[in-house]
Amino acid sequence: MTSPDLTQANIDKIVELFPSVVTESLDADGHPVRAVDFDLLRQELSDHIVEGPQERYRLDWPGKRAAAFAANAPIAKTLRPVREESVNFDTTRNLFIEGDNLDALKLLQESYLGKVKLIYIDPPYNTGSDFIYDDDFAETTDEYLLRSGQKNDDGLRLTANSESNGRFHSDWLSMMYPRLKLARSMLHEQGVLLVSIDDTEMAALRMVVDELFGRGSYIGTLIHQRAKGGGNAKHLVRGHDYILAIARDISLVPPLRRDKVVQGRTEVIDGVLYLIDDDVLRKTFGKYETGSERRCLYEEVLEYKGEAKKREIDADIAAGTLFLIPWTGGHVIARRTPVAEARSKLYSIIKVLSEEGSADLESLDMAGVFSYPKPRRLMQQLVQASTTSPGDIVLDMFSGSGSTIHGLFEQSVADGMPRQFIAMQLPENLDEQLLKVAGPAKFTVQVGIDFVDSLGRAHTIAEISKERIRRAGINAAKLAGLAAGELDFGFRVLRVDTTNVADVATSVNQLGQRELDDLISSVKPDRTGEDLLFQVLLDWGLELTMPIQKETIDGFEVYDVEEGALILCARPGEAHDLSLSLSLSLSLWLPRPSQNVSRSESCSSTRTSRTTRSASTSSRSSARSRLTPRLGRYRCRFSHSTPGHLLSSGSGLCSSLCGGA
């Protein structure tokens, strides 16, 4: 008996937190062992780039340390709601985030930590003309635009990665690394990451995900057969792409499954179509006669497998799980499976031609607006294989033409299981792209511009993506019919933007009376109470899809989130007039300390323990009456801790709502 290996136990703990810092080393005898790369661990625990000369087995490229640092670098940004572009804003559980996905991933870290069942990534393939995100967190937007030569008023970080660029592969890897790193933390313990890629960066991508997720997380590689012709291939026909499948924890991930293709014998019993499998003995209990091509018979079970196996089969027959079919020389054992429940493991080769993707857009009256859209049927298979429970969340980091969400809608209609989604898309400027491309690509971009023009919307890919999702949702609702009420085809549009709080930092010796007057307002003048509400949700680590009810009481906008889980109010149009530290004209009610609600705790748990105040004043309006019972367990956020009080710049709103309790 030996004592536990505490070193390995500690390494196991580090693996759970920082899988990328564990590597291979050689022990005294020259045997490979797991070891901690202290340079990388130091980087994980540092707020600046750490240099280190240690040699190790890994993938390196110029800029890797900066890319690793980029994943941890904080940003002063927020997500602002855009009601007018949303569908069923108040009730939907889906999100469309417009902006740089690296910013979006950082902002969602606390709210969706460990909650996403499937993350799908269809990044730029780095073919030489693709566009990649050029990340630089040390510069302001203006500084970056001057350095990169872009003159986009929106501050979009987008550059062409030409093969003439000496950092061709490095730039692409530096773009992917921080996004994959952040994606891992958002995956559910049974979650799966699927990445579409071609052979240009396939080898490098595999090494990166091995480093970030751990080698043991690799599930396999799917082959997407997308073409059947040779085209103008010079050396060989490339008719497929790859889909890399990676697990958050491979020991917990169930098999990836799909609907079984119905082949062979079927029968209808009481209106239900059953698939008949008459090869149960071989599949379940093993081969009985080497080299025999005839059926294994029930009468031979005792001879080949003994009494115990015979009793097991007899028990299944008695229970109705198995049944006997007459056969030459005896009976074969068969199983009935409802076709609706028949599923098999996902096959590694998926044949869905790219032309289907174009047909999908055409069916929505969007023909030609996007080059090489992923087929809806491919995405439907991936969603089906990777989501197993109602409410599973699917995150598409590069939404593009919106094929993933279209496939999700169709699969939810097919199996009746509601799913949630988070789609992200940079608002890539189509007018700028039009100047950079030629040939068929130029024609496609122009079609896209004409399409968004017909809608009266901005010339961006994000607008195409949102419209595709709107139209796909309408079609899916029609297919679902009466069941559509149980499914969610809406989405909240949120836009990445600078923080709501103005930059008022200054030194004491620079302050005069005028500067002090300016400091009274710390909220930007263009921000609304709803903007502030969503920043609070982010700061608290709450999901951004909780139902919101908005009412106006005594001139104040009152936002009731998840039936009292959070209540916020602001005077319309005056959120910028008062300092945040003085409660702005904004007041936030928090659960009483006795509720023990942490920043990341689900609001559903607070609802179960809601206490009810007695309705002591019959003269209150119906709106006040609905809110009052929810406020008894709340305390003032900014000024005092008496339960039930809401202070709002002497407005008397606290008294009118709470009765001065």
N, C-alpha and C positions, 0 to 999 in steps of 0.2 A: 504493500500500500504506500502511495506517495501523496504528499500534500499537493493542493491545487497549484497550478502554474499561474501565479498572480500576474506575471508579465503578460501572458497571453490573454488573461481575463481583462486586463486594462486595455490591451490592443483592441479587443472585441468592443469595448465601450467607445473607444475612439473611432472605430469603423462605423458605428451607428451614427455618430455625430458628423464625422468628416471622412467619408470613405475615400476621398481623393488623396489623403495623406499617407495611406497604407500602401507599401510597395514591397518588392522582393529584395532580399539581401542574402549574403552567404554567411553561414556559421563557420566556426573554427575548422570544421571538417570539409568545408566547401559545399555543403548542402544548402539549397535555397530555403529560406524561411521568411515568414512575414516580419516586416519591420516598419517602424514609423519614420517617415521622411520629416525630420524636424524643421527643415527649411520651409516645407509646405505648411506644416502645422503652425509655424511662426507667422506665416502669411495669413492663415485663417484667423489668427488672433490679433492681427495688426490692422491699424487704420491707414496704413500707407504701404507702398510697394517695398518688399523686402528682397534684397539680392542674396544669392547663395550659390556657391560653386559645386555643391555636392553632385557627383555623378550617380545616375540611377537609370533603371529601365523604365522609360516613359517616352511619350511623344512630346517633343519640344518644337517651338517655333518662335521667331521674333515677335515679341508682344504678348507672350503667354502670361507673364506675371501681371502685366497691366490688365489683361482680360480677367484673370482671377480676382484682381483687386476690384474691377468694375462691378462684379457680382455683389460685393459687399459694400460698395460706396453708397452712402445715403444720398437721397435727392429731395429737393424742396419742391415737391409737386403734389397735386391732388387729382381727383376725378370729379368732374363737374357733370351733373345730369343734363340731358338734352331731351326734354319731354316731347317737343314737337316732332322729333324724328323717331320716337319710340312707338312701340305697339303694346297696348295694355300696360302702361307704365306702372300703375299703382299695384297691380296684382301679379305681374309676371315674375318668374324665378330665373329668367335668362338675362344675360348681359351681352352687349356688344360694346367693346371698348375701342375707341378711335384714338390712335396715337402709337408711339413707339412701344413695342411689346416688352422691351427691357424695363422701361419705366412702369408699365402696367403690372408686370410680374412683381416688381418690388413693392408696389402699392398694395397688392393683393396678398402679400406673404402672410400677414397675421390673420386676415379674414378667411383664407382658404387653406391654411396650413394642414396638410394631410387629408384633404377632403376630396380631391379630384380623382375620379376612377380611371379616366382615359385622357391622356394628353397626346394630341396628334400634331405633328409638325411637318409641314410641307415647305421647307425653306428654299431660298434661291439655290439652284443646283451648282452655282459657280462654274458655268460653262464658258465664261469669258465675256459675256454681254449682260449677265444678270446684274441686278442691283442689290447691294448689301448695305447694312446699317453701319455707319462709321461712328463709333461711340467715343466721346471724349467728355469726361465729367469735370475736368479742371477748367474748362473754358465756358464763358457765357455764350449764348446763341450768336450774338453779333461777332464775337471773336472767332467762333468756329466758322461761320459763314465766310468771313474774310479769309481765313486760312484755307478753306476747302474750295473757294471760288464760287460757292452757291449764293444765290441772291433771293432765296425764298423767304417771303415775309413771315411764313408760318414756322420757320426755324426747323424744317424737316431735316433729319440726318440721313441723307441718302446719296450714295456715290456709285458710279459704275466700276466694277471690278474687272478690268481688262486683262487679258493674258499678257499684255505688254508690261503690266505692273509686276515689278520684281517680288512683291509680297503677295502674289496671286493667291496662294494657298493660306498664307499666314493671316491675311485679312479676313478670309472666310472663317477660319478656325477661331479667330479672335471675336468675330461676330457671334458664333454659335456657342462658345464656351460659357459665358456668363448666363445665357438664356437656359441652357441645359442644366446648369448648376442650380438656378432658381426653380426650374421646373421640378427637380427631384423633391424638393421640400414640400411642394404642393400636392404630390401624389399621395393618394390613399395607400394604406399598407397593402391592400390588394390591387393597387393601381398598376396600370401599364402605360409605358411610353412607346408610341409608334412614330417612327421618323421615315418619311419618304425621301429617297436619295437615288442618284444614279452612280455610275462607277467612277466619276471624277473624284469624289471625296468619300466614297464608301469605306475605304480602308482607314482613313484618318478618323472618320466619324466613329467607327467601331472602337478605336483606341481611346477616343475622348470619352465615350459613354462607359467603357470599361473602367476608366480612371475615376469618373464622377459617381458612378452607380456601384462599382465593384464588379469584378469579372463574373462572379457567381450570379449576377442579375440578368445575364443574357438569356433570353428565351429562345430566340432563333431569328432567321431572316426569311421574310416572305418575298416571293417573286411576283411582281405585278406585270403580267404579260399585257402590254398596252397596244401592240401593233402586230400585224401579220405580214406586212410587206417589207421589202429591203430598202426602199427609198434610194438614196444616192450614197449608200454606205461604201466607204473606200476599201476597208479591209474585212470587216465582218458586219453582219446585220445585228444591230442593237434594238431588239424589239421589246425590252423589258426594263423596268426599274426595280429598286429594292425597297422593302419596308422593314426597317430594323425594329425588333420587338424587345423591349427592356422592361424588367419588373422592378417595382420598388422593393419588394421582398419576395423572391421567387418561391420561398417555402409556403407563402400564403396565397399566391395567385392561383385561381382555379384555371383549368384548361380553357384555352380559347376555342369557342364552339360556334357552329353555324347550323342553319337548318339543314337537315338531311335531305339529299336529293332522293325523291321517291322513285325507287326502281324495284321491279319484281312484283310479287304478289300482294294484293290488297283486298280488303273486304269491308263492307259496311255493316255495322251492328248498331241498332237503335239510332240510326242517323249519323253515327260517328265513323269516319274513315280510318281504318287501322292498317298499319304496315305489318305484314306477316314475315317474320324471320324464322326460317326453318333450318337454320344451320347453328342452332344454339349450342349443341354439344361441343362442336369444335371450337367455337369462339369462347365459350364460358369455361369449359372443363378440359380443354386441350384435345389434341389429336388422339384418336383411338387406334388407328391402324396405319402405320407408316406406308406411304406409297399408294394407299387406297384412294380411289376417286369416287367411291360410292358413299352414300349418306351414312352417318353414324346412327345406329338404331337404338331405340330405348331398350330393346331386349338385350343389348350387348353391354349395357352399363355395368351390370354386376360382374361380368366376366373380366372386363378391362380395368375397372376402377374400384371394385369392391363394394361392400355393403354400406359403408358410410356415405359414399357418393350417391349410391342408389337411394338411400333414405333422404338425402338432401334434395334430390330431384323430385322424389315423390311428394315431399312437403310443398315444393313450389307448384306442382301440378294440383295438389289439393287446395292450395290457396288461390289458384286461378292465374298465377303469374305465368305458368307454362301450360301448354296443352299438347295433345298427341294428334298427329295426322297420319292416317293409314298410308303405308308405303310397302313396296315389294319386299317381302320377307319380314315385315313387322311394322313399326311405327317410328316416325321421326319426331323429335321434340321441337316445338315451335313456341314463339313468343309474339303476342300482339302488342303493338305500340301505337297509340293514337298519332296519326301523321302530324298533328299540330304540336306534339311534344317531341317528335323525333329530331334529335340533334346529334351531330358528330363533331369531332375535333376539326378545327380549321386546317385545311390543307395548305401546304406551304406555297403552292402555285395558284394564284388567282388570275383567271383570264377574264378581264373586262377591258375592252378596247377603248382607247382614248376618244374615238369618234362618238361614243355614248355620252361623254361629257358635253360635247357640242350640242348633241341632240337634247340633252337635259335643259340647256339654256334656251334652245329654240322652243321647247314646250312651254316656256314661261314668257314667250315673246321678247327674248333677250338674245336673239341669234347674233353671233359674231362679236359680242362685246368683250370677250376675254380669250386669250390664247391658251390652248392646252388646259382647259379646266379639268380637274379630277372628276371622273364619272361618279354620279350620285350612287350608283349601285355598288361600286367599290367601297365608298365611305359607309354605306348602309351595312355591308358585311363586317367592316372593322368595328363599327359601333355595336352591332349585335354581339360580336365575339368578345368584346371587352367590358360590356356593362351587364350586370346580372340582377340589379335590384332597382325598384322604383326610386326615383330621385337621384340616381347616379349622375355625377357631373362630368361633362365632356368639355375639355378646353382645347380650342384650336388657336394656336399661337400666330399662325399666318393665314388668316381667313381667306384672302384672295377672292375667288369668285363665289365663295359661300357654299361649296359642294358638301363640306362636312356637315353643316347644319341642315342642309336639304336632306342628306342621308339620314340624319338623326330624326328629323320629322317623319320621314317615310317609315323608318323602323318602329318608331313609337306608335304609329297608326297600325302597322302590321301586327305587333304583339300586344298592343294596348298598354304598354308600360311607359309611364311618364319619365322623361329624362330632363336634365337641366343642361344648359350650355353656357360657356363663356367664349366668345369669339373676339379676337384681337386683329386689328388691321391698321397699318400706317396709312394716313391719307396721302398716298403718293400722287403727285401732281401729274395729271395726264397731259397737260399742255407742255410741260417740260419734257416728258417722255417723247412726245411727238417730234420734238426737235432733235432727239438723240437716236431715233431708230429709223430703219429704212425697210423697203420691200414690204412683204406681207405684214410684218409687225406694225409698220406705220399705218397700214389700212385698218388693222384691228384697233389700234389706239384711237383712230379717228371715229370708228364706229362707236367706241365707248364714250367719246366726247359728245357725239351726237345724241347718244342715249340719255346721258345725264342732263344734257341740254333740254331734252323733251320733258324731263321731270322738273326742270327749274332748279337743279341742284348743282353743287360745286363739282368741278372737274377733277374728281379723285377716285381712286380705286375703292376707297372705303364706301363711297356712295353707291357704286355698283354692287358691292358685297351686301350692304344693307337692303337694297331693293330686291336682290335675289332672295334674301331670307324672308322679306315681307311676302313676296309672291309665292314662295315655296310654302309658307305657313298658311296662306289662303287656300292653296290647293290641298294641303294635307288636312285642313279642317273640313273641306268638302268630302274628302275620302273617308274621314272618320265619322261623318254624319252625326248621329245623336251622341256618340261617344266623345265628340270633340270637346265637350265641356270638361271632361276629366283630364284632357291633355292641354299643354301650354305651348301655344305657337307665337307668343309675344316676345318682346325683349326690351330691356332698358338700354338706351344709348348713353354711355358715359364717355366723356372726352378728357384725355390727359391734358392738364394745364398747370400753370404755375400755382403755387400755394395761394390760398385765399388771404393769407396774412401779408400785409405790405412790409417791405424791408424798412424798418425804422431804426436800425442799429446805428448808433453814433457815439462819439466820445463826449464826456461831460463838458470839456472846454469848448466844444462846438455848439453848445446849446444856448440859444437866446429865447426870449419870450415867444417869438414867432415860431421857432422850432418846437418849443414845448406845446404850443397850440396845435401844431401839425401832428404831434404824437398822440393827440387825443384819439385820432382815428388810426387803427392798426389793421383794419380790414379794407381790402381794395374796393373802390367805389362801384365796380361793375358786378360785385358778387351779391347773391341773394341768400335768403334764409335756407333755401333748399341746397345751395352750394355748401353752406356751412354744415348742414345736416349730414351730407355725405362725407365731409371731412371728419366729422365726429364718428361716423360708422367706421371709417378707416382707422382712426386713431384708437378706437376701442377694439378693433379686431373683429367687428361684427360683419356678417354677410351683407352684401349690398343689394340683395334681392328681397329683403323682408318687406311685407306689405306696408304701405304708407297711407294714412288717412290725413287729409289736410282740411282744417276748418279755420274760420276767422272768428275770433272772440275778442270783443272790446278793441277792435282795430289791430289785433295781433294775429299773425299767421301761426297757427299751432299745428305741428306735425306730430302725429301719433304713430309710432312705429311698432308693428307687431302687437297691436292691441294693448299698448301700455308698457311694453318692454323698454321703450325709450320715448320721452316726450320733449320736444324742443319748440320754442316759440320765438318769433322775431317780429318787430314792427316792420311792415312792408316798406321797402325802399329806404330804410334808415339803418340797415345793418352796418353801414360804413361810418356812421356819425359818432359812435362811441367806441372807446378802447375795448379791446377784447378782455383785458384784465379787469375792466369795470363792468363787464357783462354786456357790453356792446349796445344794448337794446335787444340783446339775445339772451335768453335764459334757458338753461338745460337742466332737466330733472333727472336725477340719477336714483337707482334703487337704494333703499336704506342699507346701511352697512350690515344689518342683520340678515340680509338676503344672501350675503357671501357670493356676490356675482363678480367674477374676474373679468378682465378685458376680453378674454377669448371665449368666455362661456356662452353657450347658446341661449338666445332669448327665450326659447321655448321652456327652459327650466324655470325662468323667473315667472312665467305666466302661471305655472301650476301653483305657486305659493302666493298669488295675489290676494291681498286683504281688501276688504270692502268698507269704505267709510259710509256712515249713515247719511242719508239724504236729509240734512237738517234744514235746508232752506228750499221751500217750494217755489220761490220766485225766480230761481235761476232759469236761464234759457235751456232748451233741450240739449244744445251743444255742450253747455257747461255741465249739465246733469250727466251726460254720457262720459265726460272726462273726469269729473270729480271722484268717482269711485277708484279710478286708477291712480290718483295722485296721493292717496293716503300713505303709500309706502315709499314716497319720494322725498328727497331733501333738496334744498337749494344748492345749486352747483357752485355759485360764485361768492355768496355773501354770508350766509349763515346756515347752520345745519339742522334747524328745526324741521322735522318731517312735515311735508305737505306745503311748504312755503315756496312761492315763486316770486323772486324779486325782479322787477323790470323797470329800473330807472324811475322809481316813484310813481309808476302808472296806476297803482292800485290793483293791478291784475291779480296779484297774489291773493288779496282779500276777496276779490269777486269770485275767483275760482275755488278757493279753499276755505272761505269763510273765516279766515284769520286763525285757523287751527294751529 
